[in-house]
Amino acid sequence: MKRLVFGGPSAYSCLGAGRPGTPTEGLIYLYFEGGKKGRHSGIQLAAYNLSWLISGQKTGDGRIPSWVRGQR
């Protein structure tokens, strides 16, 4: 699946997850460089949940690759 979080130019990114037992539980965070004036012109933080992510547009054959499950 894929989702567009930011439509402009962007650079470095990092993913994080909320902590169990806190108000952030169940959230996924995407921290990245990007802005209207170029990919290094700002810092963005997007927060979303797994339901939003997996309801995105299908990519490939829709199968989860074996490496995602930790299998090889």
mmCIF file as gemmi writes it, N, C-alpha and C atoms, coordinates in Angstrom:
data_model
loop_
_atom_site.group_PDB
_atom_site.id
_atom_site.type_symbol
_atom_site.label_atom_id
_atom_site.label_alt_id
_atom_site.label_comp_id
_atom_site.label_asym_id
_atom_site.label_entity_id
_atom_site.label_seq_id
_atom_site.pdbx_PDB_ins_code
_atom_site.Cartn_x
_atom_site.Cartn_y
_atom_site.Cartn_z
_atom_site.occupancy
_atom_site.B_iso_or_equiv
_atom_site.pdbx_formal_charge
_atom_site.auth_seq_id
_atom_site.auth_asym_id
_atom_site.pdbx_PDB_model_num
ATOM 1 N N . MET Axp A 1 ? 0.834 -1.18 0 1 0 ? 1 A 1
ATOM 2 C CA . MET Axp A 1 ? 0 0 0 1 0 ? 1 A 1
ATOM 3 C C . MET Axp A 1 ? 0.876 1.24 0 1 0 ? 1 A 1
ATOM 4 N N . LYS Axp A 2 ? 0.325 2.314 -0.462 1 0 ? 2 A 1
ATOM 5 C CA . LYS Axp A 2 ? 1.065 3.564 -0.394 1 0 ? 2 A 1
ATOM 6 C C . LYS Axp A 2 ? 0.103 4.706 -0.087 1 0 ? 2 A 1
ATOM 7 N N . ARG Axp A 3 ? 0.643 5.714 0.548 1 0 ? 3 A 1
ATOM 8 C CA . ARG Axp A 3 ? -0.092 6.927 0.883 1 0 ? 3 A 1
ATOM 9 C C . ARG Axp A 3 ? 0.821 8.112 0.663 1 0 ? 3 A 1
ATOM 10 N N . LEU Axp A 4 ? 0.264 9.196 0.181 1 0 ? 4 A 1
ATOM 11 C CA . LEU Axp A 4 ? 1.013 10.426 0.022 1 0 ? 4 A 1
ATOM 12 C C . LEU Axp A 4 ? 0.822 11.254 1.28 1 0 ? 4 A 1
ATOM 13 N N . VAL Axp A 5 ? 1.913 11.514 1.973 1 0 ? 5 A 1
ATOM 14 C CA . VAL Axp A 5 ? 1.867 12.298 3.196 1 0 ? 5 A 1
ATOM 15 C C . VAL Axp A 5 ? 2.162 13.762 2.897 1 0 ? 5 A 1
ATOM 16 N N . PHE Axp A 6 ? 3.067 13.996 1.959 1 0 ? 6 A 1
ATOM 17 C CA . PHE Axp A 6 ? 3.479 15.36 1.611 1 0 ? 6 A 1
ATOM 18 C C . PHE Axp A 6 ? 3.771 15.39 0.121 1 0 ? 6 A 1
ATOM 19 N N . GLY Axp A 7 ? 3.151 16.302 -0.609 1 0 ? 7 A 1
ATOM 20 C CA . GLY Axp A 7 ? 3.277 16.346 -2.057 1 0 ? 7 A 1
ATOM 21 C C . GLY Axp A 7 ? 4.433 17.165 -2.591 1 0 ? 7 A 1
ATOM 22 N N . GLY Axp A 8 ? 5.121 17.872 -1.719 1 0 ? 8 A 1
ATOM 23 C CA . GLY Axp A 8 ? 6.22 18.714 -2.176 1 0 ? 8 A 1
ATOM 24 C C . GLY Axp A 8 ? 7.555 18.012 -2.102 1 0 ? 8 A 1
ATOM 25 N N . PRO Axp A 9 ? 8.62 18.749 -2.396 1 0 ? 9 A 1
ATOM 26 C CA . PRO Axp A 9 ? 9.948 18.157 -2.301 1 0 ? 9 A 1
ATOM 27 C C . PRO Axp A 9 ? 10.28 17.832 -0.846 1 0 ? 9 A 1
ATOM 28 N N . SER Axp A 10 ? 10.989 16.734 -0.653 1 0 ? 10 A 1
ATOM 29 C CA . SER Axp A 10 ? 11.34 16.332 0.707 1 0 ? 10 A 1
ATOM 30 C C . SER Axp A 10 ? 12.711 15.658 0.724 1 0 ? 10 A 1
ATOM 31 N N . ALA Axp A 11 ? 13.238 15.46 1.924 1 0 ? 11 A 1
ATOM 32 C CA . ALA Axp A 11 ? 14.558 14.855 2.078 1 0 ? 11 A 1
ATOM 33 C C . ALA Axp A 11 ? 14.51 13.858 3.227 1 0 ? 11 A 1
ATOM 34 N N . TYR Axp A 12 ? 15.5 13.888 4.091 1 0 ? 12 A 1
ATOM 35 C CA . TYR Axp A 12 ? 15.652 12.936 5.194 1 0 ? 12 A 1
ATOM 36 C C . TYR Axp A 12 ? 14.328 12.683 5.909 1 0 ? 12 A 1
ATOM 37 N N . SER Axp A 13 ? 14.094 11.419 6.257 1 0 ? 13 A 1
ATOM 38 C CA . SER Axp A 13 ? 12.883 11.082 7.007 1 0 ? 13 A 1
ATOM 39 C C . SER Axp A 13 ? 13.199 10.03 8.06 1 0 ? 13 A 1
ATOM 40 N N . CYS Axp A 14 ? 12.304 9.941 9.04 1 0 ? 14 A 1
ATOM 41 C CA . CYS Axp A 14 ? 12.456 8.986 10.132 1 0 ? 14 A 1
ATOM 42 C C . CYS Axp A 14 ? 11.057 8.597 10.617 1 0 ? 14 A 1
ATOM 43 N N . LEU Axp A 15 ? 10.838 7.302 10.871 1 0 ? 15 A 1
ATOM 44 C CA . LEU Axp A 15 ? 9.552 6.825 11.384 1 0 ? 15 A 1
ATOM 45 C C . LEU Axp A 15 ? 9.655 6.54 12.877 1 0 ? 15 A 1
ATOM 46 N N . GLY Axp A 16 ? 8.561 6.744 13.56 1 0 ? 16 A 1
ATOM 47 C CA . GLY Axp A 16 ? 8.483 6.43 14.984 1 0 ? 16 A 1
ATOM 48 C C . GLY Axp A 16 ? 7.092 5.921 15.307 1 0 ? 16 A 1
ATOM 49 N N . ALA Axp A 17 ? 6.944 5.313 16.452 1 0 ? 17 A 1
ATOM 50 C CA . ALA Axp A 17 ? 5.648 4.78 16.875 1 0 ? 17 A 1
ATOM 51 C C . ALA Axp A 17 ? 5.313 5.276 18.27 1 0 ? 17 A 1
ATOM 52 N N . GLY Axp A 18 ? 4.015 5.449 18.529 1 0 ? 18 A 1
ATOM 53 C CA . GLY Axp A 18 ? 3.556 5.868 19.844 1 0 ? 18 A 1
ATOM 54 C C . GLY Axp A 18 ? 3.852 4.814 20.897 1 0 ? 18 A 1
ATOM 55 N N . ARG Axp A 19 ? 3.852 5.248 22.135 1 0 ? 19 A 1
ATOM 56 C CA . ARG Axp A 19 ? 4.155 4.352 23.251 1 0 ? 19 A 1
ATOM 57 C C . ARG Axp A 19 ? 2.877 3.74 23.821 1 0 ? 19 A 1
ATOM 58 N N . PRO Axp A 20 ? 2.912 2.43 24.105 1 0 ? 20 A 1
ATOM 59 C CA . PRO Axp A 20 ? 1.753 1.782 24.718 1 0 ? 20 A 1
ATOM 60 C C . PRO Axp A 20 ? 1.405 2.423 26.063 1 0 ? 20 A 1
ATOM 61 N N . GLY Axp A 21 ? 0.122 2.537 26.339 1 0 ? 21 A 1
ATOM 62 C CA . GLY Axp A 21 ? -0.33 3.083 27.606 1 0 ? 21 A 1
ATOM 63 C C . GLY Axp A 21 ? -0.3 4.595 27.695 1 0 ? 21 A 1
ATOM 64 N N . THR Axp A 22 ? -0.027 5.263 26.577 1 0 ? 22 A 1
ATOM 65 C CA . THR Axp A 22 ? -0.028 6.73 26.548 1 0 ? 22 A 1
ATOM 66 C C . THR Axp A 22 ? -1.019 7.191 25.49 1 0 ? 22 A 1
ATOM 67 N N . PRO Axp A 23 ? -1.352 8.486 25.439 1 0 ? 23 A 1
ATOM 68 C CA . PRO Axp A 23 ? -2.258 8.978 24.398 1 0 ? 23 A 1
ATOM 69 C C . PRO Axp A 23 ? -1.722 8.788 22.978 1 0 ? 23 A 1
ATOM 70 N N . THR Axp A 24 ? -0.423 8.521 22.84 1 0 ? 24 A 1
ATOM 71 C CA . THR Axp A 24 ? 0.16 8.322 21.51 1 0 ? 24 A 1
ATOM 72 C C . THR Axp A 24 ? 0.048 6.872 21.025 1 0 ? 24 A 1
ATOM 73 N N . GLU Axp A 25 ? -0.443 5.974 21.875 1 0 ? 25 A 1
ATOM 74 C CA . GLU Axp A 25 ? -0.536 4.556 21.509 1 0 ? 25 A 1
ATOM 75 C C . GLU Axp A 25 ? -1.339 4.397 20.22 1 0 ? 25 A 1
ATOM 76 N N . GLY Axp A 26 ? -0.817 3.59 19.299 1 0 ? 26 A 1
ATOM 77 C CA . GLY Axp A 26 ? -1.499 3.327 18.032 1 0 ? 26 A 1
ATOM 78 C C . GLY Axp A 26 ? -1.167 4.304 16.921 1 0 ? 26 A 1
ATOM 79 N N . LEU Axp A 27 ? -0.38 5.315 17.218 1 0 ? 27 A 1
ATOM 80 C CA . LEU Axp A 27 ? -0.019 6.294 16.197 1 0 ? 27 A 1
ATOM 81 C C . LEU Axp A 27 ? 1.349 5.992 15.61 1 0 ? 27 A 1
ATOM 82 N N . ILE Axp A 28 ? 1.491 6.337 14.339 1 0 ? 28 A 1
ATOM 83 C CA . ILE Axp A 28 ? 2.763 6.244 13.622 1 0 ? 28 A 1
ATOM 84 C C . ILE Axp A 28 ? 3.161 7.673 13.283 1 0 ? 28 A 1
ATOM 85 N N . TYR Axp A 29 ? 4.405 8 13.501 1 0 ? 29 A 1
ATOM 86 C CA . TYR Axp A 29 ? 4.894 9.355 13.241 1 0 ? 29 A 1
ATOM 87 C C . TYR Axp A 29 ? 5.934 9.339 12.129 1 0 ? 29 A 1
ATOM 88 N N . LEU Axp A 30 ? 5.81 10.287 11.225 1 0 ? 30 A 1
ATOM 89 C CA . LEU Axp A 30 ? 6.787 10.473 10.16 1 0 ? 30 A 1
ATOM 90 C C . LEU Axp A 30 ? 7.362 11.871 10.303 1 0 ? 30 A 1
ATOM 91 N N . TYR Axp A 31 ? 8.647 11.939 10.559 1 0 ? 31 A 1
ATOM 92 C CA . TYR Axp A 31 ? 9.377 13.2 10.717 1 0 ? 31 A 1
ATOM 93 C C . TYR Axp A 31 ? 10.237 13.34 9.468 1 0 ? 31 A 1
ATOM 94 N N . PHE Axp A 32 ? 10.124 14.47 8.768 1 0 ? 32 A 1
ATOM 95 C CA . PHE Axp A 32 ? 10.89 14.614 7.531 1 0 ? 32 A 1
ATOM 96 C C . PHE Axp A 32 ? 11.195 16.068 7.213 1 0 ? 32 A 1
ATOM 97 N N . GLU Axp A 33 ? 12.202 16.245 6.378 1 0 ? 33 A 1
ATOM 98 C CA . GLU Axp A 33 ? 12.532 17.576 5.868 1 0 ? 33 A 1
ATOM 99 C C . GLU Axp A 33 ? 11.686 17.827 4.632 1 0 ? 33 A 1
ATOM 100 N N . GLY Axp A 34 ? 11.121 19.014 4.525 1 0 ? 34 A 1
ATOM 101 C CA . GLY Axp A 34 ? 10.346 19.365 3.352 1 0 ? 34 A 1
ATOM 102 C C . GLY Axp A 34 ? 9.582 20.65 3.573 1 0 ? 34 A 1
ATOM 103 N N . GLY Axp A 35 ? 9.372 21.386 2.505 1 0 ? 35 A 1
ATOM 104 C CA . GLY Axp A 35 ? 8.632 22.632 2.611 1 0 ? 35 A 1
ATOM 105 C C . GLY Axp A 35 ? 8.359 23.235 1.249 1 0 ? 35 A 1
ATOM 106 N N . LYS Axp A 36 ? 7.611 24.305 1.234 1 0 ? 36 A 1
ATOM 107 C CA . LYS Axp A 36 ? 7.236 24.961 -0.019 1 0 ? 36 A 1
ATOM 108 C C . LYS Axp A 36 ? 8.43 25.514 -0.78 1 0 ? 36 A 1
ATOM 109 N N . LYS Axp A 37 ? 9.495 25.859 -0.058 1 0 ? 37 A 1
ATOM 110 C CA . LYS Axp A 37 ? 10.66 26.46 -0.706 1 0 ? 37 A 1
ATOM 111 C C . LYS Axp A 37 ? 11.76 25.446 -1.02 1 0 ? 37 A 1
ATOM 112 N N . GLY Axp A 38 ? 11.489 24.173 -0.848 1 0 ? 38 A 1
ATOM 113 C CA . GLY Axp A 38 ? 12.475 23.153 -1.162 1 0 ? 38 A 1
ATOM 114 C C . GLY Axp A 38 ? 12.552 22.086 -0.099 1 0 ? 38 A 1
ATOM 115 N N . ARG Axp A 39 ? 13.269 21.04 -0.424 1 0 ? 39 A 1
ATOM 116 C CA . ARG Axp A 39 ? 13.295 19.892 0.477 1 0 ? 39 A 1
ATOM 117 C C . ARG Axp A 39 ? 13.993 20.132 1.801 1 0 ? 39 A 1
ATOM 118 N N . HIS Axp A 40 ? 14.838 21.142 1.901 1 0 ? 40 A 1
ATOM 119 C CA . HIS Axp A 40 ? 15.516 21.443 3.165 1 0 ? 40 A 1
ATOM 120 C C . HIS Axp A 40 ? 14.981 22.716 3.826 1 0 ? 40 A 1
ATOM 121 N N . SER Axp A 41 ? 13.825 23.19 3.378 1 0 ? 41 A 1
ATOM 122 C CA . SER Axp A 41 ? 13.318 24.478 3.868 1 0 ? 41 A 1
ATOM 123 C C . SER Axp A 41 ? 12.431 24.381 5.111 1 0 ? 41 A 1
ATOM 124 N N . GLY Axp A 42 ? 12.172 23.194 5.582 1 0 ? 42 A 1
ATOM 125 C CA . GLY Axp A 42 ? 11.333 23.067 6.768 1 0 ? 42 A 1
ATOM 126 C C . GLY Axp A 42 ? 11.389 21.669 7.347 1 0 ? 42 A 1
ATOM 127 N N . ILE Axp A 43 ? 10.849 21.526 8.525 1 0 ? 43 A 1
ATOM 128 C CA . ILE Axp A 43 ? 10.735 20.234 9.197 1 0 ? 43 A 1
ATOM 129 C C . ILE Axp A 43 ? 9.246 19.952 9.378 1 0 ? 43 A 1
ATOM 130 N N . GLN Axp A 44 ? 8.834 18.75 9.022 1 0 ? 44 A 1
ATOM 131 C CA . GLN Axp A 44 ? 7.424 18.37 9.109 1 0 ? 44 A 1
ATOM 132 C C . GLN Axp A 44 ? 7.275 17.161 10.024 1 0 ? 44 A 1
ATOM 133 N N . LEU Axp A 45 ? 6.142 17.068 10.686 1 0 ? 45 A 1
ATOM 134 C CA . LEU Axp A 45 ? 5.802 15.893 11.478 1 0 ? 45 A 1
ATOM 135 C C . LEU Axp A 45 ? 4.376 15.482 11.121 1 0 ? 45 A 1
ATOM 136 N N . ALA Axp A 46 ? 4.238 14.284 10.583 1 0 ? 46 A 1
ATOM 137 C CA . ALA Axp A 46 ? 2.917 13.76 10.249 1 0 ? 46 A 1
ATOM 138 C C . ALA Axp A 46 ? 2.592 12.63 11.222 1 0 ? 46 A 1
ATOM 139 N N . ALA Axp A 47 ? 1.365 12.59 11.693 1 0 ? 47 A 1
ATOM 140 C CA . ALA Axp A 47 ? 0.918 11.526 12.595 1 0 ? 47 A 1
ATOM 141 C C . ALA Axp A 47 ? -0.302 10.856 11.969 1 0 ? 47 A 1
ATOM 142 N N . TYR Axp A 48 ? -0.303 9.542 11.947 1 0 ? 48 A 1
ATOM 143 C CA . TYR Axp A 48 ? -1.412 8.793 11.39 1 0 ? 48 A 1
ATOM 144 C C . TYR Axp A 48 ? -1.485 7.441 12.08 1 0 ? 48 A 1
ATOM 145 N N . ASN Axp A 49 ? -2.551 6.691 11.81 1 0 ? 49 A 1
ATOM 146 C CA . ASN Axp A 49 ? -2.679 5.364 12.418 1 0 ? 49 A 1
ATOM 147 C C . ASN Axp A 49 ? -2.606 4.288 11.338 1 0 ? 49 A 1
ATOM 148 N N . LEU Axp A 50 ? -2.49 3.055 11.755 1 0 ? 50 A 1
ATOM 149 C CA . LEU Axp A 50 ? -2.333 1.947 10.823 1 0 ? 50 A 1
ATOM 150 C C . LEU Axp A 50 ? -3.534 1.811 9.896 1 0 ? 50 A 1
ATOM 151 N N . SER Axp A 51 ? -4.728 2.074 10.382 1 0 ? 51 A 1
ATOM 152 C CA . SER Axp A 51 ? -5.928 1.988 9.542 1 0 ? 51 A 1
ATOM 153 C C . SER Axp A 51 ? -5.832 2.93 8.354 1 0 ? 51 A 1
ATOM 154 N N . TRP Axp A 52 ? -5.37 4.149 8.585 1 0 ? 52 A 1
ATOM 155 C CA . TRP Axp A 52 ? -5.217 5.117 7.491 1 0 ? 52 A 1
ATOM 156 C C . TRP Axp A 52 ? -4.173 4.613 6.502 1 0 ? 52 A 1
ATOM 157 N N . LEU Axp A 53 ? -3.086 4.062 7.017 1 0 ? 53 A 1
ATOM 158 C CA . LEU Axp A 53 ? -1.99 3.613 6.166 1 0 ? 53 A 1
ATOM 159 C C . LEU Axp A 53 ? -2.405 2.451 5.271 1 0 ? 53 A 1
ATOM 160 N N . ILE Axp A 54 ? -3.05 1.434 5.834 1 0 ? 54 A 1
ATOM 161 C CA . ILE Axp A 54 ? -3.365 0.254 5.031 1 0 ? 54 A 1
ATOM 162 C C . ILE Axp A 54 ? -4.574 0.44 4.117 1 0 ? 54 A 1
ATOM 163 N N . SER Axp A 55 ? -5.324 1.509 4.266 1 0 ? 55 A 1
ATOM 164 C CA . SER Axp A 55 ? -6.436 1.753 3.345 1 0 ? 55 A 1
ATOM 165 C C . SER Axp A 55 ? -5.976 2.566 2.142 1 0 ? 55 A 1
ATOM 166 N N . GLY Axp A 56 ? -4.678 2.679 1.968 1 0 ? 56 A 1
ATOM 167 C CA . GLY Axp A 56 ? -4.108 3.435 0.855 1 0 ? 56 A 1
ATOM 168 C C . GLY Axp A 56 ? -4.241 2.716 -0.47 1 0 ? 56 A 1
ATOM 169 N N . GLN Axp A 57 ? -3.651 3.296 -1.474 1 0 ? 57 A 1
ATOM 170 C CA . GLN Axp A 57 ? -3.689 2.778 -2.822 1 0 ? 57 A 1
ATOM 171 C C . GLN Axp A 57 ? -2.822 1.522 -2.921 1 0 ? 57 A 1
ATOM 172 N N . LYS Axp A 58 ? -3.342 0.469 -3.556 1 0 ? 58 A 1
ATOM 173 C CA . LYS Axp A 58 ? -2.593 -0.779 -3.672 1 0 ? 58 A 1
ATOM 174 C C . LYS Axp A 58 ? -1.365 -0.593 -4.553 1 0 ? 58 A 1
ATOM 175 N N . THR Axp A 59 ? -0.31 -1.305 -4.192 1 0 ? 59 A 1
ATOM 176 C CA . THR Axp A 59 ? 0.908 -1.318 -4.995 1 0 ? 59 A 1
ATOM 177 C C . THR Axp A 59 ? 1.285 -2.765 -5.264 1 0 ? 59 A 1
ATOM 178 N N . GLY Axp A 60 ? 1.875 -3.006 -6.386 1 0 ? 60 A 1
ATOM 179 C CA . GLY Axp A 60 ? 2.3 -4.363 -6.715 1 0 ? 60 A 1
ATOM 180 C C . GLY Axp A 60 ? 1.123 -5.322 -6.731 1 0 ? 60 A 1
ATOM 181 N N . ASP Axp A 61 ? 1.348 -6.529 -6.244 1 0 ? 61 A 1
ATOM 182 C CA . ASP Axp A 61 ? 0.301 -7.549 -6.243 1 0 ? 61 A 1
ATOM 183 C C . ASP Axp A 61 ? -0.519 -7.556 -4.956 1 0 ? 61 A 1
ATOM 184 N N . GLY Axp A 62 ? -0.209 -6.646 -4.023 1 0 ? 62 A 1
ATOM 185 C CA . GLY Axp A 62 ? -0.943 -6.555 -2.784 1 0 ? 62 A 1
ATOM 186 C C . GLY Axp A 62 ? -0.472 -7.498 -1.704 1 0 ? 62 A 1
ATOM 187 N N . ARG Axp A 63 ? 0.519 -8.335 -2.008 1 0 ? 63 A 1
ATOM 188 C CA . ARG Axp A 63 ? 1.047 -9.269 -1.015 1 0 ? 63 A 1
ATOM 189 C C . ARG Axp A 63 ? 2.098 -8.586 -0.143 1 0 ? 63 A 1
ATOM 190 N N . ILE Axp A 64 ? 2.141 -8.987 1.102 1 0 ? 64 A 1
ATOM 191 C CA . ILE Axp A 64 ? 3.166 -8.479 2.005 1 0 ? 64 A 1
ATOM 192 C C . ILE Axp A 64 ? 4.429 -9.296 1.756 1 0 ? 64 A 1
ATOM 193 N N . PRO Axp A 65 ? 5.55 -8.645 1.435 1 0 ? 65 A 1
ATOM 194 C CA . PRO Axp A 65 ? 6.781 -9.395 1.181 1 0 ? 65 A 1
ATOM 195 C C . PRO Axp A 65 ? 7.192 -10.209 2.41 1 0 ? 65 A 1
ATOM 196 N N . SER Axp A 66 ? 7.822 -11.355 2.184 1 0 ? 66 A 1
ATOM 197 C CA . SER Axp A 66 ? 8.21 -12.23 3.283 1 0 ? 66 A 1
ATOM 198 C C . SER Axp A 66 ? 9.179 -11.552 4.238 1 0 ? 66 A 1
ATOM 199 N N . TRP Axp A 67 ? 10.005 -10.638 3.739 1 0 ? 67 A 1
ATOM 200 C CA . TRP Axp A 67 ? 10.968 -9.97 4.623 1 0 ? 67 A 1
ATOM 201 C C . TRP Axp A 67 ? 10.295 -9.054 5.644 1 0 ? 67 A 1
ATOM 202 N N . VAL Axp A 68 ? 9.071 -8.61 5.363 1 0 ? 68 A 1
ATOM 203 C CA . VAL Axp A 68 ? 8.353 -7.765 6.324 1 0 ? 68 A 1
ATOM 204 C C . VAL Axp A 68 ? 7.987 -8.582 7.56 1 0 ? 68 A 1
ATOM 205 N N . ARG Axp A 69 ? 7.685 -9.826 7.371 1 0 ? 69 A 1
ATOM 206 C CA . ARG Axp A 69 ? 7.31 -10.707 8.472 1 0 ? 69 A 1
ATOM 207 C C . ARG Axp A 69 ? 8.535 -11.294 9.168 1 0 ? 69 A 1
ATOM 208 N N . GLY Axp A 70 ? 9.718 -10.919 8.733 1 0 ? 70 A 1
ATOM 209 C CA . GLY Axp A 70 ? 10.934 -11.43 9.334 1 0 ? 70 A 1
ATOM 210 C C . GLY Axp A 70 ? 11.358 -12.773 8.77 1 0 ? 70 A 1
ATOM 211 N N . GLN Axp A 71 ? 10.727 -13.191 7.678 1 0 ? 71 A 1
ATOM 212 C CA . GLN Axp A 71 ? 11.092 -14.454 7.043 1 0 ? 71 A 1
ATOM 213 C C . GLN Axp A 71 ? 11.965 -14.181 5.842 1 0 ? 71 A 1
ATOM 214 N N . ARG Axp A 72 ? 12.808 -15.147 5.5 1 0 ? 72 A 1
ATOM 215 C CA . ARG Axp A 72 ? 13.661 -14.992 4.31 1 0 ? 72 A 1
ATOM 216 C C . ARG Axp A 72 ? 13.548 -16.179 3.409 1 0 ? 72 A 1
